[in-house]
């Protein structure tokens, strides 16, 4: 049997990770997590050097305390699927 070779096009992976549709999907997922977590949680997206990124943060003191006590962000992580 002949051996197959795959030549990966690394630039294509980078293009895919920076695609606006992928970044929009990340943003939607982060928004769902923030909405499930409740008041005081905010979602944001940005384009890094090699990929799009999304984050959910605590925006006020009450959310910080809530997350520290109840692990709210961790418990709502499944909402981003």
ABEGO torsion letter per residue (X at the ends): XBBBBBBBBAAAAAAAAABAAAAAAAAAAAAAAAAAAEBGBBBBBBBBAABBBBBBBBABAAAAAAAAAAGAAAAAAAAAX
